[in-house]
Structure formats: C-alpha cells, structure tokens
Amino acid sequence: GERYLLLIALLILMLNWVNTTGEYLLGRTVARAAEAAVAAGTTGGLSVGEYIGRFYSDFFFVVNLVGLALQLFAVSRLLKYFGLRTAVLVLPVIAVTGYALLAFLPILAMVRLVKIAENATDYSLQNTVRNVLFLPTSREQKYKAKQAIDSFFVRSGDVLSALLVYAGTTWLGLGAIGFARVNLILAAVWVVLAVLVGRGYVRKAAAA
C-alpha cells in the first residue's frame, strides 16, 4: 500500500510542477505579446496591463466553461467506459502533446490553447481521478496520506517550479522554447507515473 501511495504523491507533485511552470510560460508569453502589441499600436489604446488583464479574464472564462462542460458531459462517461487506468493518463498525455508543440512553436495562441486544455482537464477530470485513486485504500491511509499529499506534495511541486524558473532565468538563460522542453521532459515522467498508478489502482481494487 505504501508504494501505491508514494506513486500517487509523486504523480500529484509532477502535475503541479508541470502546471505551475506552464503558468509561468503563459504569463511570460502574454507579457511579451502585450509589449509587442503596444509598441506596434495594435491594442486599440489598451496599456500593457490592460491588455494582460483582458487576456486573463477571457482565458479564465474559457477555462471554466470548458472545465464545466467536461465535468458535466465527459468525466463520468470516461470513467465508466474506459476506467481509471485511461482517465489518469488523459492530463499527462495532454501535457506531453501540448509542450511538444510549444517546444517548436511557443506563440501566444498556442500557449493559450495548451493551458486551456491543461487547466480545464485539471479542474474537472483530474480532480475526480484524484479522489477515485484513494477509494481502494484503507480508511487510515485515506485520512493520513490524503492530507500529506494535498498539502506537502502539492506545495513541493510549486516550489520545484519556482526553483526551475529561477534557475532557468538566472543561470540557464532559458527562453519560452527552453521552458517548454523542460516541461515536456517532466510531463513524460508524469506519463510513466500515471501508468504505474493506474496499474497499482487496478491491483488494489481487485484485492479489495
């Protein structure tokens, strides 16, 4: 049981590491695009801050809309017809595909699309999957491990992302493509963890 819980913890850590680094990549790309648009006079009189604000209000609206639609129409069907082993792979596969595209084409429209897909899936499917993963564990494991994972491992993913951004900008001189490539590698590790967690779940569910 301990190995299964550790795999879930690492899965959640990778999810947050990739997602938070992706947020940085989006923010950086939006800021660059805003500066370029203001310099070119194509913002319709909006300042850099207003341009960024408008971008994010539209972005979050679409993320919430897509997330809600997925929750209502896709999540239960996906779990019912394809099972948890497939469901746990959806978000990391979206991340791998998205960051593979961004490693070649880190333009704002593409970053926006990748992050909408990633965040909407995270808020809907991934949240459900995270809870389902704990179903075959004991009551004590649910209580203790879930607390630890939801606090320590979620935060650790954020901290690792902050360290990556600091190292990437300070020492490694990473641009958008560089960060996308690092995220691609991290997402590939996440896919492997998702496969192992899916196997562990099936084993535990069968034993229960």
Buried (B, 14 or more C-beta within 10 A) or exposed (E): BEEBBBBBBBBBBBBBBBBBBBBBBBBBBBBBBBEEBBEEEEBEEBEBEBBBEBBEEEBEEBBEEBBEEBBEEBBEEBBEEEBBBBBBBBBBBBBBBBBBBBBEEBEBEBBBBBBBBBBBBBBBBBBBBBEBBBEBBEEEBBEEBBEEBEEEBBEBBBBBBBEBBEEBBEEEEBEBBBBBBBBBEBBBBBBEBBBBBBEBBBEBEEEE
